[in-house]
Amino acid sequence: MSIGHKYTTGTLGLLALCFTLSCNSGTEQANNTAETTATETAAPQETQQAAPSAPVSAEPANAIPDFTFYILKNGIRFNKEDLAKNGNITFILFDPSCSHCQHEARDLGQHYDKLKNSNLYFVSMNDPALMNSFLETFAKPLVDKTNITVLYDRDADFINKFHIPSQYPATYVYGADGQLKEHWSGDRAIDEIITAITQ
């Protein structure tokens, strides 16, 4: 299902704005900006209804849902069945231009020796050209590791099926059984991130 089936075009613009702003600012500011933008961009028709606000506070999926992403390196379709069968499964929803995402990737790269038995999936809806150099630039130790995969979310399956986070990066740790163990949005100390990913 494409995102167009679930969200209106106006909501898509609001989501993009919310995600862009939430990397460097709090949820409240992002929501206020999104509301202002919705008012400013509404068509001058009295009968038009305002676009529904994104369910930013909705809880994430308790179990890994079915999804279709694409492996950034080769464009091959990647589904739930392709996930690692052992160890925790961690999804990191990121924006390549987000400084917080860059810092988290760098910190994870610097501590890769502690993550060897975990499976990390970096997921982004951004242009693949922007995503292509993300790990190479900010987390070179993670490049070409068998347990690290960068995935392109062409159809916005993540926000349609997993969760709409309040900030980037958004991290979701699932157990080998596919059940959600922990999630958070935004910055977190690297020691806490490693503990959550590896427990």
Sequence and secondary structure as in RCSB ss.txt:
>XXXX:A:sequence
MSIGHKYTTGTLGLLALCFTLSCNSGTEQANNTAETTATETAAPQETQQAAPSAPVSAEPANAIPDFTFYILKNG
IRFNKEDLAKNGNITFILFDPSCSHCQHEARDLGQHYDKLKNSNLYFVSMNDPALMNSFLETFAKPLVDKTNITV
LYDRDADFINKFHIPSQYPATYVYGADGQLKEHWSGDRAIDEIITAITQ
>XXXX:A:secstr
  GGGTS HHHHHHHHHHHHHHTTS HHHHHHHHHHHHHHHS S TT        TT    SB    EEEETTT 
 EEEGGGS SSS EEEEE  TT HHHHHHHHHHHHTGGGTTTSEEEEEE S HHHHTTHHHHH GGGTT TTEEE
EE TT HIIIII   SSSSEEEEE TTSBEEEEEES   HHHHHHHHH 
